[in-house]
Amino acid sequence: MVSGQGETESAPARSLEHRTVSRVMSILEAVIASESAGLRLGDLADILGAPKSSIHGLAKGLVATGYLQEKGARYVQGPAVSSLLAIGGQQVHQGYRNILEQLSKSGEETAILAVLVGESVINVDVVEPTQLIRASPPLRQRRSLWPNSSGKCFLAFMPERRRDSYLRRTFDDPEQRARAQAELETIRHTGVAFNRGEGVPDLYGVASPIVVAGTEVTTAIGLAGPANRMEARLDDIARLVADAARGLSN
């Protein structure tokens, strides 16, 4: 009897959860189907037959987790969708793979292709060199933006309000935050980010953003390896990485 009463009382909650899941998936499907055109909040409300106030929070949640992006007043597909496909076994575009292989061979270190997903970095492809001792970064795992070199690229080119919010939450010390802001300003001018053993001691990373006009920076390419090999070659490695990024940007 008690069990039956509990089930009756929880039914509305279950129904609400099902409706929320259904709406989230419908929003995602509708935006993906719209391809590069994207959809306005009003379009989504019309498609789902729901008020804008109900859809707005769900769409913002998908943006925060990287499944959608805001482009002007429209929602478009975010990089997390591609990452999800990669987790399911889909392959990275062969053109990207070719550049990664060339970069790893030229730089003699591990080449990495990373994407921005919400406030995380996910490595979607890696090409390792023949070196016995080398960097072996994890694939398809969420990692913090700072101090990852790819993450610094994403932060440097992120909308100012979003970037400042992240820095405030990451650095309690105003002086540390100011140093991070200065470093990101340099990255915006040079197009190259460095991680000099800040995350893993004795492991260096160099990354450069892949820039496509009119869109946010959500993809970066880089090299990672032992500090004792990379430190003396940082300038050369930075040039190789920047050239690879420019090639993919074009």
DRENBA-68450 format. One record per atom (N, C-alpha, C): x, y, z; residue in one letter. Coordinates in Angstrom, 3 decimals, decimal comma. Atoms other than C-alpha are relative to their C-alpha. Example, Ala and Ser with C-alpha at 12.3 -4.5 7.8 and 13.67 -1.06 7.14 Angstrom:
xx; yy; zz; res
0,890; -1,190; 0,000; A
12,300; -4,500; 7,800; A
0,900; 1,200; 0,000; A
-0,820; -1,190; -0,060; S
13,670; -1,060; 7,140; S
-0,770; 1,090; 0,730; S
end
This chain:
xx; yy; zz; res
0,825; -1,206; 0,000; M
0,000; 0,000; 0,000; M
0,859; 1,257; 0,000; M
-0,919; -1,136; -0,044; V
2,821; 2,371; 0,923; V
0,729; 0,136; -1,325; V
-0,709; -0,019; 1,276; S
4,656; 1,356; -2,232; S
-0,874; 0,610; -1,091; S
0,899; -0,539; 1,009; G
1,635; 2,116; -4,362; G
-0,163; 1,492; 0,141; G
0,142; -1,433; -0,222; Q
1,235; 5,549; -2,757; Q
1,228; 0,747; -0,480; Q
-1,251; -0,639; 0,432; G
4,900; 6,350; -3,409; G
0,073; 0,119; -1,503; G
-0,044; -0,025; 1,459; E
4,582; 5,437; -7,048; E
-0,934; 1,069; -0,550; E
0,964; -1,002; 0,461; T
1,510; 7,644; -7,434; T
0,540; 1,406; 0,179; T
-0,512; -1,334; -0,289; E
3,237; 10,621; -5,826; E
1,171; 0,374; -0,895; E
-1,183; -0,302; 0,815; S
6,361; 10,297; -7,984; S
-0,325; 0,107; -1,484; S
0,347; -0,017; 1,416; A
4,490; 10,038; -11,286; A
0,123; 1,384; -0,631; A
-0,158; -1,322; 0,608; P
4,273; 13,832; -11,873; P
1,461; 0,373; -0,198; P
-1,426; -0,317; 0,120; A
8,004; 14,145; -11,204; A
0,615; -0,723; -1,185; A
-0,541; 0,765; 1,133; R
8,769; 11,368; -13,676; R
-0,459; 0,600; -1,321; R
0,541; -0,594; 1,221; S
6,510; 12,974; -16,262; S
0,746; 1,278; -0,365; S
-0,730; -1,242; 0,245; L
8,300; 16,316; -15,838; L
1,405; -0,291; -0,513; L
-1,339; 0,374; 0,449; E
11,708; 14,635; -16,210; E
-0,031; -0,457; -1,451; E
0,104; 0,492; 1,372; H
10,576; 12,866; -19,382; H
-0,217; 1,156; -0,969; H
0,267; -1,140; 0,865; R
9,259; 16,130; -20,828; R
1,263; 0,843; -0,195; R
-1,242; -0,765; 0,099; T
12,549; 17,895; -20,040; T
0,976; -0,671; -0,948; T
-0,904; 0,747; 0,888; V
14,606; 15,168; -21,726; V
-0,475; 0,108; -1,438; V
0,563; -0,080; 1,351; S
12,262; 15,202; -24,709; S
0,264; 1,370; -0,622; S
-0,216; -1,347; 0,527; R
12,579; 18,977; -25,064; R
1,471; 0,246; -0,326; R
-1,433; -0,179; 0,254; V
16,364; 18,934; -24,772; V
0,398; -0,677; -1,296; V
-0,354; 0,723; 1,220; M
16,677; 16,295; -27,478; M
-0,651; 0,638; -1,228; M
0,670; -0,655; 1,129; S
14,141; 18,091; -29,681; S
0,718; 1,280; -0,407; S
-0,771; -1,214; 0,289; I
16,106; 21,347; -29,377; I
1,269; -0,361; -0,771; I
-1,258; 0,402; 0,630; L
19,344; 19,578; -30,291; L
-0,238; -0,481; -1,424; L
0,306; 0,529; 1,331; E
17,793; 17,730; -33,234; E
-0,395; 1,121; -0,967; E
0,464; -1,086; 0,865; A
16,134; 20,880; -34,579; A
1,165; 0,881; -0,442; A
-1,142; -0,858; 0,341; V
19,344; 22,914; -34,434; V
0,929; -0,715; -0,974; V
-0,867; 0,758; 0,913; I
21,414; 20,166; -36,083; I
-0,623; -0,055; -1,388; I
0,679; 0,064; 1,298; A
18,791; 19,851; -38,838; A
0,055; 1,326; -0,741; A
-0,048; -1,325; 0,638; S
19,003; 23,602; -39,465; S
1,358; 0,284; -0,639; S
-1,362; -0,119; 0,507; E
22,711; 23,131; -40,344; E
0,605; 1,352; 0,385; E
-0,730; -1,213; -0,366; S
24,723; 26,379; -40,506; S
-0,920; 1,200; 0,249; S
0,910; -1,132; -0,167; A
21,635; 28,647; -40,555; A
-0,343; 0,241; 1,464; A
0,348; -0,136; -1,399; G
20,828; 27,943; -36,915; G
-1,454; 0,384; 0,195; G
1,384; -0,338; -0,324; L
17,579; 28,753; -35,123; L
-0,040; 1,037; 1,117; L
0,225; -0,970; -1,068; R
16,347; 31,663; -33,021; R
-0,794; -0,662; 1,125; R
0,757; 0,521; -1,132; L
14,811; 31,120; -29,600; L
-1,482; -0,115; -0,356; L
1,404; 0,042; 0,416; G
11,405; 31,962; -31,096; G
-0,291; -1,171; -0,915; G
0,170; 1,152; 0,897; D
11,905; 29,311; -33,791; D
-0,124; -1,286; 0,809; D
0,024; 1,202; -0,835; L
12,633; 26,682; -31,143; L
-1,312; -0,104; 0,771; L
1,262; -0,001; -0,738; A
9,590; 27,716; -29,125; A
-1,150; -0,440; -0,907; A
1,048; 0,383; 0,946; D
7,398; 27,366; -32,228; D
0,070; -1,487; -0,323; D
-0,179; 1,409; 0,357; I
8,874; 23,970; -33,140; I
-0,458; -0,915; 1,126; I
0,348; 0,845; -1,142; L
8,388; 22,575; -29,625; L
-1,388; 0,293; 0,554; L
1,304; -0,360; -0,520; G
5,090; 24,328; -29,014; G
0,046; 0,327; 1,476; G
-0,194; -0,332; -1,415; A
6,382; 25,698; -25,714; A
0,392; 1,464; 0,122; A
-0,370; -1,411; -0,177; P
6,903; 29,186; -24,249; P
1,510; 0,200; -0,034; P
-1,435; -0,315; 0,066; K
10,259; 30,884; -24,810; K
0,674; -0,155; 1,365; K
-0,591; 0,069; -1,343; S
10,803; 31,053; -21,042; S
0,373; -1,427; 0,381; S
-0,297; 1,405; -0,300; S
10,728; 27,236; -20,867; S
1,177; -0,504; -0,821; S
-1,041; 0,469; 0,908; I
13,066; 26,751; -23,823; I
1,338; 0,676; 0,284; I
-1,220; -0,792; -0,147; H
15,586; 29,465; -22,935; H
1,017; -0,679; 0,926; H
-0,915; 0,627; -0,953; G
17,074; 27,702; -19,890; G
0,605; -1,284; -0,540; G
-0,503; 1,251; 0,568; L
17,384; 24,378; -21,727; L
1,045; 0,279; -1,080; L
-0,956; -0,364; 1,054; A
19,110; 26,028; -24,698; A
1,303; 0,505; 0,607; A
-1,199; -0,500; -0,674; K
21,510; 27,838; -22,348; K
0,803; -1,149; 0,604; K
-0,698; 1,167; -0,542; G
22,310; 24,517; -20,694; G
0,769; -0,755; -1,069; G
-0,693; 0,660; 1,111; L
23,190; 23,002; -24,066; L
1,194; 0,820; -0,471; L
-1,137; -0,857; 0,335; V
25,412; 26,010; -24,789; V
1,119; -0,195; 1,027; V
-0,993; 0,134; -1,066; A
27,164; 25,638; -21,415; A
0,767; -1,308; -0,093; A
-0,670; 1,291; 0,121; T
27,962; 21,980; -22,122; T
0,607; -0,216; -1,377; T
-0,681; 0,068; 1,287; G
29,138; 22,685; -25,674; G
-0,777; -0,657; -1,117; G
0,767; 0,645; 1,061; Y
26,330; 20,984; -27,598; Y
-0,628; 1,007; -0,957; Y
0,439; -1,089; 0,860; L
25,072; 24,302; -28,946; L
0,970; 1,164; 0,160; L
-0,729; -1,255; -0,074; Q
26,751; 27,620; -29,687; Q
-0,957; 1,129; -0,370; Q
0,777; -1,178; 0,375; E
25,266; 31,090; -29,862; E
0,770; 0,786; -1,056; E
-0,603; -0,745; 1,101; K
26,007; 32,835; -33,140; K
-0,938; 1,142; -0,335; K
0,944; -1,099; 0,113; G
24,440; 36,259; -33,061; G
-1,210; -0,303; 0,861; G
1,242; 0,303; -0,731; A
20,836; 35,720; -32,059; A
-0,495; -1,406; -0,291; A
0,404; 1,351; 0,385; R
20,799; 32,131; -33,300; R
0,817; -1,063; 0,732; R
-0,689; 1,161; -0,561; Y
21,708; 28,736; -31,876; Y
0,448; -0,899; -1,145; Y
-0,543; 0,913; 1,006; V
23,971; 26,534; -34,005; V
0,660; -1,174; 0,716; V
-0,605; 1,200; -0,576; Q
25,571; 23,142; -33,475; Q
1,344; 0,324; 0,644; Q
-1,255; -0,200; -0,716; G
28,407; 23,110; -30,936; G
0,966; -1,150; -0,200; G
-1,032; 1,017; 0,230; P
31,655; 21,103; -30,935; P
-0,207; -1,297; 0,771; P
0,209; 1,223; -0,783; A
30,442; 18,608; -28,316; A
-0,717; -1,073; -0,806; A
0,687; 0,977; 0,837; V
28,273; 16,966; -30,969; V
1,030; -0,843; -0,748; V
-1,064; 0,720; 0,708; S
31,377; 16,071; -32,991; S
0,780; -0,891; 0,952; S
-0,720; 0,792; -0,995; S
33,116; 14,882; -29,822; S
-0,781; -1,250; 0,360; S
0,847; 1,142; -0,320; L
30,161; 12,635; -29,043; L
0,071; -1,040; -1,110; L
-0,137; 0,923; 1,126; L
30,379; 11,137; -32,534; L
1,353; -0,688; 0,017; L
-1,342; 0,589; -0,075; A
34,117; 10,615; -32,048; A
0,049; -1,087; 1,058; A
0,049; 1,010; -1,052; I
33,443; 8,767; -28,802; I
-0,692; -1,255; -0,514; I
0,726; 1,134; 0,556; G
31,053; 6,583; -30,751; G
0,725; -0,691; -1,143; G
-0,796; 0,686; 0,999; G
33,771; 5,647; -33,216; G
0,139; 0,722; -1,318; G
-0,157; -0,766; 1,227; Q
33,425; 8,298; -35,925; Q
1,431; 0,538; -0,092; Q
-1,381; -0,422; 0,199; Q
36,755; 9,325; -37,403; Q
0,102; 1,502; -0,245; Q
-0,294; -1,392; 0,290; V
38,276; 12,801; -37,497; V
0,212; 0,136; -1,507; V
-0,149; -0,252; 1,433; H
38,222; 14,312; -41,010; H
1,445; -0,277; -0,420; H
-1,331; 0,428; 0,441; Q
41,162; 12,944; -43,022; Q
0,949; 1,172; -0,205; Q
-0,860; -1,168; 0,182; G
42,421; 16,448; -43,823; G
0,664; 0,413; 1,306; G
-0,563; -0,310; -1,314; Y
42,904; 17,134; -40,108; Y
1,037; -1,058; 0,387; Y
-0,918; 1,093; -0,351; R
44,518; 13,730; -39,641; R
1,323; 0,141; -0,740; R
-1,227; -0,172; 0,782; N
47,012; 14,413; -42,438; N
0,885; 1,094; 0,589; N
-0,764; -1,105; -0,590; I
48,042; 17,737; -40,878; I
0,627; -0,433; 1,326; I
-0,532; 0,488; -1,278; L
48,445; 16,069; -37,467; L
1,220; -0,889; -0,226; L
-1,121; 0,899; 0,291; E
50,698; 13,404; -38,952; E
1,229; 0,784; -0,458; E
-1,113; -0,831; 0,470; Q
52,823; 16,014; -40,739; Q
0,622; 0,787; 1,158; Q
-0,481; -0,797; -1,127; L
53,063; 18,129; -37,580; L
0,799; -0,848; 0,967; L
-0,725; 0,893; -0,908; S
54,112; 15,186; -35,422; S
1,359; -0,384; -0,581; S
-1,256; 0,377; 0,652; K
56,751; 14,176; -37,952; K
0,991; 1,165; -0,010; K
-0,881; -1,171; 0,064; S
58,135; 17,719; -38,349; S
0,497; 0,404; 1,383; S
-0,365; -0,436; -1,347; G
58,105; 18,526; -34,643; G
0,592; -1,090; 0,859; G
-0,525; 1,163; -0,725; E
59,115; 15,020; -33,507; E
-0,597; -0,122; 1,402; E
0,714; 0,096; -1,270; E
56,550; 15,250; -30,701; E
-1,442; -0,408; -0,283; E
1,390; 0,426; 0,126; T
52,931; 14,283; -30,057; T
-0,877; 1,148; -0,491; T
0,904; -1,009; 0,554; A
50,464; 16,223; -32,207; A
-1,415; -0,269; 0,499; A
1,312; 0,126; -0,637; I
47,033; 16,918; -30,723; I
-1,011; 0,912; -0,687; I
1,126; -0,801; 0,458; L
43,704; 18,109; -32,109; L
-1,007; 0,045; 1,147; L
0,877; -0,161; -1,160; A
41,489; 19,522; -29,339; A
-1,177; 0,896; -0,338; A
1,185; -0,825; 0,190; V
37,999; 21,012; -29,197; V
-0,473; 0,546; 1,345; V
0,608; -0,623; -1,169; L
36,222; 23,303; -26,753; L
-1,396; -0,576; 0,185; L
1,311; 0,543; -0,335; V
33,246; 21,674; -25,045; V
-0,435; 0,615; 1,324; V
0,386; -0,702; -1,217; G
31,483; 23,927; -22,568; G
1,177; 0,773; 0,548; G
-1,192; -0,592; -0,597; E
34,285; 24,941; -20,219; E
1,069; -1,071; 0,186; E
-0,980; 1,083; -0,042; S
36,431; 21,897; -20,962; S
0,700; -0,125; -1,347; S
-0,739; 0,367; 1,209; V
39,027; 20,753; -23,489; V
-0,132; -1,502; -0,179; V
0,012; 1,434; 0,311; I
38,603; 17,392; -25,213; I
0,935; -0,244; -1,175; I
-0,888; 0,408; 1,088; N
41,382; 15,831; -27,290; N
-0,750; -1,012; -0,864; N
0,758; 0,888; 0,874; V
39,655; 14,256; -30,307; V
0,893; -0,838; -0,908; V
-0,930; 0,816; 0,783; D
42,747; 12,974; -32,121; D
1,425; 0,305; 0,434; D
-1,397; -0,108; -0,421; V
46,404; 12,372; -31,302; V
0,862; -0,833; -0,933; V
-0,985; 0,770; 0,765; V
49,397; 11,309; -33,398; V
1,313; 0,056; 0,774; V
-1,211; 0,060; -0,804; E
52,401; 10,145; -31,390; E
1,223; -0,259; -0,883; E
-1,228; 0,192; 0,781; P
56,024; 10,212; -32,642; P
0,621; -1,360; 0,306; P
-0,683; 1,268; -0,246; T
58,454; 7,324; -32,697; T
0,907; 0,063; 1,239; T
-0,838; -0,163; -1,192; Q
60,275; 8,707; -29,652; Q
-0,427; -0,998; 1,080; Q
0,311; 0,958; -1,060; L
60,513; 6,171; -26,824; L
-0,712; 0,695; 1,156; L
0,635; -0,794; -1,049; I
59,666; 8,846; -24,235; I
-0,774; 1,119; -0,680; I
0,848; -0,961; 0,717; R
56,739; 10,955; -25,428; R
-1,255; 0,284; 0,818; R
1,273; -0,337; -0,625; A
53,538; 12,651; -24,361; A
-1,084; -0,932; -0,546; A
1,127; 0,855; 0,398; S
50,454; 10,388; -24,409; S
-1,275; 0,546; 0,633; S
1,183; -0,637; -0,595; P
47,493; 12,691; -23,705; P
-1,254; -0,851; -0,186; P
1,230; 0,799; 0,099; P
44,084; 11,092; -23,025; P
-0,919; 0,523; -1,098; P
0,981; -0,352; 1,028; L
41,462; 11,056; -25,775; L
-1,406; 0,011; 0,590; L
1,441; -0,029; -0,287; R
37,791; 12,028; -25,385; R
-0,313; 0,062; 1,490; R
0,257; -0,271; -1,411; Q
38,042; 13,094; -21,756; Q
-0,020; 1,505; 0,212; Q
0,056; -1,429; -0,300; R
37,030; 16,506; -20,431; R
1,159; 0,380; 0,908; R
-1,118; -0,506; -0,795; R
40,011; 18,480; -19,101; R
-0,180; 1,506; 0,176; R
0,184; -1,418; -0,294; S
40,236; 21,942; -17,577; S
0,672; 0,865; -1,075; S
-0,562; -0,921; 0,985; L
40,891; 24,902; -19,862; L
1,383; 0,489; 0,425; L
-1,281; -0,519; -0,507; W
43,690; 26,269; -17,670; W
0,688; -1,062; 0,828; W
-0,960; -0,705; 0,847; P
46,642; 25,618; -17,911; P
0,279; -0,697; -1,332; P
-0,173; 0,686; 1,269; N
46,171; 23,420; -20,986; N
0,268; 1,013; -1,118; N
-0,349; -0,977; 1,047; S
47,766; 25,148; -23,999; S
-1,157; 0,215; -0,981; S
1,185; -0,167; 0,857; S
44,709; 24,456; -26,184; S
-1,076; 0,784; 0,739; S
0,977; -0,726; -0,806; G
42,498; 25,672; -23,355; G
0,296; 1,481; 0,065; G
-0,380; -1,421; 0,003; K
44,455; 28,921; -23,206; K
-0,381; 0,657; -1,322; K
0,427; -0,542; 1,304; C
43,784; 29,374; -26,933; C
-1,491; 0,307; 0,013; C
1,446; -0,213; -0,030; F
40,052; 28,960; -26,370; F
-0,359; 1,194; 0,872; F
0,259; -1,129; -0,891; L
40,101; 31,394; -23,452; L
0,393; 1,324; -0,648; L
-0,502; -1,237; 0,604; A
42,126; 33,961; -25,390; A
-0,970; 0,556; -1,030; A
0,905; -0,438; 1,072; F
39,569; 34,083; -28,212; F
-1,473; -0,093; 0,394; F
1,363; 0,119; -0,515; M
36,483; 33,610; -26,036; M
-0,606; 1,395; 0,184; M
0,618; -1,296; -0,301; P
33,933; 36,449; -25,688; P
0,414; 0,484; 1,382; P
-0,604; -0,565; -1,212; E
35,216; 38,800; -22,988; E
-0,785; -0,328; 1,264; E
0,802; 0,231; -1,208; R
32,339; 38,375; -20,557; R
0,126; -1,438; 0,490; R
-0,118; 1,419; -0,364; R
32,539; 34,588; -20,631; R
1,406; -0,312; 0,514; R
-1,380; 0,222; -0,429; R
36,340; 34,616; -20,355; R
0,249; 0,555; 1,401; R
-0,216; -0,617; -1,304; D
36,347; 37,012; -17,399; D
-0,708; -0,773; 1,105; D
0,729; 0,807; -0,978; S
33,735; 34,898; -15,621; S
0,801; -1,242; 0,366; S
-0,815; 1,199; -0,254; Y
35,937; 31,811; -16,004; Y
1,217; 0,344; 0,852; Y
-1,198; -0,383; -0,741; L
39,032; 33,617; -14,740; L
-0,322; 0,350; 1,449; L
0,395; -0,330; -1,376; R
37,189; 34,956; -11,688; R
-0,248; -1,255; 0,821; R
0,287; 1,247; -0,718; R
36,078; 31,452; -10,782; R
1,227; -0,881; 0,159; R
-1,198; 0,847; -0,028; T
39,498; 29,935; -11,444; T
1,092; 0,568; 0,900; T
-1,064; -0,655; -0,767; F
41,774; 32,497; -9,751; F
-0,596; 0,903; 1,081; F
0,457; -0,845; -1,108; D
40,884; 33,835; -6,309; D
0,913; 1,208; 0,202; D
-0,993; -1,056; -0,193; D
44,076; 35,893; -6,176; D
-0,052; 0,981; -1,180; D
0,067; -0,987; 1,094; P
43,680; 39,135; -8,200; P
1,294; 0,096; -0,799; P
-1,275; -0,082; 0,715; E
47,397; 39,132; -9,062; E
0,158; -1,172; -0,967; E
-0,041; 1,158; 0,898; Q
47,211; 35,610; -10,491; Q
-0,940; 0,206; -1,184; Q
0,981; -0,248; 1,062; R
44,117; 36,591; -12,442; R
0,526; 1,022; -0,994; R
-0,565; -1,026; 0,881; A
45,874; 39,669; -13,818; A
1,090; -0,583; -0,890; A
-1,059; 0,642; 0,808; R
48,847; 37,555; -14,945; R
-0,611; -0,880; -1,090; R
0,675; 0,847; 0,993; A
46,497; 35,112; -16,664; A
-0,596; 0,850; -1,114; A
0,580; -0,894; 1,006; Q
44,698; 37,970; -18,426; Q
1,072; 0,551; -0,937; Q
-1,098; -0,515; 0,821; A
48,039; 39,383; -19,618; A
0,507; -1,077; -0,958; A
-0,451; 1,097; 0,858; E
49,072; 35,974; -20,943; E
-0,989; -0,231; -1,138; E
1,012; 0,200; 1,033; L
45,776; 35,596; -22,821; L
0,025; 1,122; -1,032; L
-0,129; -1,124; 0,930; E
46,238; 39,052; -24,334; E
1,153; -0,251; -0,979; E
-1,145; 0,337; 0,857; T
49,638; 37,937; -25,658; T
-0,383; -1,079; -1,017; T
0,422; 1,085; 0,894; I
48,079; 34,782; -27,108; I
-0,880; 0,532; -1,120; I
0,861; -0,586; 1,036; R
45,472; 36,860; -28,946; R
0,833; 0,691; -1,081; R
-0,845; -0,706; 0,968; H
48,286; 38,842; -30,603; H
0,916; -0,956; -0,774; H
-0,962; 0,904; 0,636; T
50,690; 35,964; -31,337; T
-0,652; -1,209; -0,648; T
0,647; 1,200; 0,517; G
48,219; 33,147; -31,985; G
0,633; -1,281; 0,477; G
-0,670; 1,192; -0,535; V
50,343; 30,739; -29,926; V
-0,091; 0,005; 1,523; V
0,095; 0,141; -1,456; A
49,813; 29,437; -26,372; A
0,992; -1,047; 0,485; A
-0,996; 0,904; -0,581; F
52,327; 27,696; -24,108; F
-0,474; -0,521; 1,356; F
0,145; 0,591; -1,332; N
52,054; 25,338; -21,151; N
1,367; -0,568; 0,362; N
-1,364; 0,391; -0,370; R
55,493; 25,120; -19,594; R
-0,002; -0,773; 1,313; R
0,000; 0,847; -1,188; G
54,988; 22,289; -17,148; G
-0,949; 0,450; 1,086; G
0,924; -0,521; -1,019; E
52,106; 24,058; -15,382; E
-0,990; -1,052; 0,489; E
0,953; 1,036; -0,381; G
49,816; 21,027; -15,370; G
0,697; -1,256; 0,456; G
-0,806; 1,186; -0,311; V
52,236; 18,089; -15,423; V
1,460; 0,423; -0,024; V
-1,408; -0,413; -0,017; P
55,833; 18,780; -14,325; P
0,795; -0,673; -1,121; P
-0,895; 0,501; 1,055; D
58,405; 18,382; -17,107; D
-0,724; -0,353; -1,300; D
0,722; 0,224; 1,248; L
55,714; 18,254; -19,806; L
-0,410; 1,351; -0,575; L
0,308; -1,264; 0,662; Y
55,403; 21,138; -22,278; Y
-1,080; -0,210; -1,054; Y
0,981; 0,021; 1,068; G
52,589; 21,960; -24,649; G
-0,013; 1,335; -0,724; G
0,107; -1,207; 0,826; V
52,288; 24,462; -27,509; V
-1,208; -0,191; -0,902; V
1,221; 0,123; 0,805; A
48,974; 25,147; -29,262; A
-0,311; 1,296; -0,722; A
0,420; -1,158; 0,784; S
47,473; 27,472; -31,832; S
-1,444; -0,218; -0,430; S
1,417; 0,154; 0,335; P
43,790; 28,156; -32,597; P
-0,247; -0,139; -1,496; P
0,471; 0,094; 1,378; I
42,055; 27,147; -35,807; I
-1,146; 1,009; -0,125; I
0,919; -1,137; 0,060; V
40,221; 30,332; -36,771; V
-0,792; -0,028; -1,302; V
0,889; -0,072; 1,152; V
37,221; 30,382; -39,099; V
-0,812; 1,278; 0,143; V
0,655; -1,307; -0,078; A
35,814; 33,819; -39,882; A
-1,478; -0,125; 0,347; A
1,407; -0,052; -0,353; G
32,488; 34,583; -38,249; G
-0,455; -1,014; 1,015; G
0,362; 0,996; -1,006; T
32,592; 31,754; -35,723; T
0,942; 0,089; 1,190; T
-0,869; 0,052; -1,172; E
33,955; 31,239; -32,224; E
1,118; -1,007; -0,234; E
-1,114; 0,951; 0,073; V
37,305; 29,475; -31,823; V
-0,332; -1,186; 0,890; V
0,345; 1,202; -0,757; T
36,444; 25,924; -30,779; T
0,922; -1,178; -0,304; T
-0,937; 1,072; 0,351; T
39,326; 23,890; -32,263; T
1,417; 0,543; 0,035; T
-1,406; -0,408; -0,055; A
43,068; 24,030; -31,672; A
0,871; -1,203; -0,326; A
-0,959; 1,049; 0,319; I
46,089; 22,067; -32,802; I
1,294; 0,304; 0,739; I
-1,206; -0,264; -0,780; G
49,292; 21,595; -30,865; G
0,970; -1,169; 0,039; G
-1,016; 1,014; -0,242; L
52,390; 19,650; -29,926; L
0,273; -0,068; 1,493; L
-0,342; 0,181; -1,410; A
53,266; 18,201; -26,526; A
1,128; -1,004; 0,116; A
-1,113; 0,918; -0,188; G
56,370; 16,500; -25,219; G
0,799; 0,346; 1,247; G
-0,832; -0,235; -1,182; P
59,055; 16,317; -22,532; P
0,669; 1,372; -0,053; P
-0,593; -1,341; -0,079; A
60,387; 19,679; -21,361; A
1,442; 0,005; -0,464; A
-1,428; -0,006; 0,337; N
64,018; 18,646; -21,826; N
0,256; -0,076; -1,499; N
-0,148; -0,008; 1,454; R
63,421; 18,173; -25,573; R
-0,587; 1,256; -0,611; R
0,742; -1,095; 0,625; M
61,002; 21,022; -26,210; M
0,525; 1,389; 0,375; M
-0,351; -1,334; -0,493; E
62,443; 23,879; -24,161; E
0,917; 0,761; -0,941; E
-0,968; -0,676; 0,866; A
65,367; 24,650; -26,446; A
-0,545; 0,233; -1,413; A
0,550; -0,106; 1,360; R
63,145; 24,338; -29,551; R
-1,343; 0,706; -0,029; R
1,339; -0,558; -0,105; L
60,118; 26,309; -28,405; L
-0,358; 0,933; -1,156; L
0,285; -0,933; 1,097; D
60,414; 29,009; -31,073; D
-0,308; -0,749; -1,295; D
0,222; 0,792; 1,210; D
60,691; 26,450; -33,884; D
-1,314; -0,767; 0,082; D
1,240; 0,755; -0,185; I
57,859; 24,359; -32,445; I
-1,205; 0,928; -0,140; I
1,092; -0,966; 0,098; A
55,665; 27,453; -32,116; A
-0,294; 0,336; -1,458; A
0,196; -0,305; 1,424; R
56,214; 28,248; -35,807; R
-0,687; -1,161; -0,716; R
0,611; 1,167; 0,628; L
55,334; 24,697; -36,844; L
-1,488; -0,093; 0,350; L
1,384; 0,092; -0,459; V
52,153; 24,704; -34,763; V
-0,855; 1,109; -0,624; V
0,743; -1,130; 0,578; A
51,082; 28,158; -35,975; A
-0,240; -0,214; -1,491; A
0,165; 0,268; 1,434; D
51,660; 27,151; -39,615; D
-1,085; -1,062; -0,228; D
1,013; 1,058; 0,125; A
49,554; 23,990; -39,128; A
-1,396; 0,563; 0,245; A
1,291; -0,608; -0,316; A
46,749; 26,017; -37,549; A
-0,476; 0,903; -1,144; A
0,377; -0,869; 1,117; R
46,822; 28,556; -40,380; R
-0,471; -0,825; -1,195; R
0,398; 0,854; 1,104; G
46,626; 25,760; -42,929; G
-1,416; -0,538; 0,175; G
1,354; 0,512; -0,264; L
43,523; 24,318; -41,278; L
-1,015; 1,132; 0,029; L
0,911; -1,159; -0,020; S
42,017; 27,784; -40,782; S
-0,408; 0,384; -1,410; S
0,276; -0,369; 1,381; N
42,256; 28,382; -44,523; N
-0,747; -1,075; -0,775; N
end
